[in-house]
Amino acid sequence: MKAETHRSALRRIERRLFLRGSLSLGAVSLLTGCNLEDDDAVDKTLFAMSRWNDRVQAALFNAERLAPTYTRAEVTKPFPFNAYYQEDQAPVVDAATFRLQVSGLVRETRPWTLADLNALPQESQITRHICIEGWSAIGEWSGVRFSHFLQRIGADTRARYVAFRCADNYTSTIDMATALHPQTLLALRFGDETLPRAYGFPMKLRVPTKLGFKNPKYIVALSVTNVDPGGFWERFGYNWFSGL
Amino acid sequence: MVPSATEIAPPALVSRITHWINAVAITLMIGSGWRIYNASPFFAFTFPSFLTLGGWLGGALAIHFAMMWVLAASTMIYLLHGLLTGGLRRRLLPIRPAEVLQDLRLALTFRLRHDNGRYNAVQRLMYVGVLCAIIGVVVSGLALWKPVQLHWLSLLLGGYESTRRVHFLCMAAIVLFLVVHLSLVVIVPRTLLVMLFGRSFRTESVS
C-alpha cells in the first residue's frame, strides 16, 4: 500500500520537472501576479524556501536532544514495508560476499564484511519511524552507533555530509551533525532477528531525528564528503534536511 | 440604513493587510494540506484531487512548508498589533453567552442587522474562534514538523499521532469558519469593500 503511493507519486513526477505544475493556474496567478505560463518562478520560490527551511532546521537541530524511546510492547506489528517498489522487488544481498564500501574523507577505506560490523559494540533503540506521507510506526533496531563507526574508519568529522548508496540504487545524504547524533545507528538487526530483506538487509541507517526517507536501507557504500551528490527523493523536491 | 452612532472605525490598515495575506496563505495551506493528508489518510475519506494543490506530495509539502512562515508571521503581526492597540479587545470582546444566543436567533431568522465596524456577538465568537483555530493549527503544525526537537509540544498534544488529528481538527474548524464567513460576505457584499479599502463608499453615494 505504501509502495503504491510512492510509485504513483513517481509516475506523476515523471511527467513533470521538479515542482513544475505543482500549483494550479489559479494559485500561480495569486503568487506571480499575472504570468500564467511561467511557473518556473513558483518553482524557484518554493526551491529557495526549501533551502531556507534546511538552514532553519540545521539551526534548530540540537545534537543532544534525543528522540523519544518506547517499550517493546509499543512496537508496531507488523512493521510496514516501505519503498518505491513492491516488497518482492526488494534487492537480495548475499551476506557471504557482501562488503560495505567506504570512501571519501576517511583514513581507512578497507571494505567491511558483516562479521566485522557485528564484531563492533552493538546498541539497541525502540523509536518512532515517521514517514513523509504522515504515517508513523514504532520499531526496534540494533547495530553500531554510527559516530563510533565513523571514528573507526577515521572519518573527517569536520566534513559536511555522509552520502549513502544502496543495492536498489537508492541514494541519500545526511549532514554530519545528524551523522554524529548518539541515536544515529548503522542498524544490522530488527527486533531479535537479523535485519530482514523487507527492512533493508544487510543494513539500514536508522536516523530517528529524520523522516523515514532519510533512513537509507540496503546500504552498500558510504562516503564522507563536502559535496552533496544528491539523493533519490531530494532530487524530486523533497526537503533535503527533513529533520524531526 | 444610516450608520449607527456606535459604529467604530473600520479595520486598521495592518489588520486589512494581514487579513488578505492570511486569506492567500490559508487557501494555499488548506489546498496543499489536503494533498498531504491524502498521502496517508486517517479517516475513511480523502479529498478530491481537483480541490488540492501541489500536484503530488512533494509539491504539496513544498507549498505547505513555504506558506507556513507567511501564515505564522502574518498572524503574529495581526495579533501583536491588535493586542498593543487594544483593537482586538475592543472589537472582539466581550463574548456573553446570552448575547450570542440572542444574536444567533436573530441571525437564523434573518432579522440581525449588519453594522459596518461593529461586530455582533455571533461574529465576535466566530472571529475569536477562528483566531484560536489558526493558533492551534500553527502550534500543532510546529509539533508535527519537529516532533523530536519540540518533543514537549508533541507530548502536550498527546504524541505524534494525536497531533496529526489535532492539526486536522483545527483545519476543519477554519474551513467551517470560512464557509460561514464567505456566505456572509455574499449576503452583505459591502463588507468586502470595507476590508479592501478600509471604508464603505455607501454613505458618500447617499449624501
Interface residues (C-beta under 8 A of the other chain):
Chain A: T5 A9 R12 I13 R16 L19 G21 S22 L23 S24 A27 L30 T45 L46 F47 M49 S50 N53 L60 F61 N62 R65 L66 A67 P68 R128 I130 C131 I132 E133 G134 W135 S136 P208 T209 W233 F236 G237 Y238 N239 G243 L244
Chain B: V24 T27 L28 G31 I36 Y37 A39 S40 F42 L53 G54 G55 W56 L57 G58 G59 A60 L61 A62 I63 F65 A66 W69 K146 P147 V148 Q149 H151 Y160 E161 R164
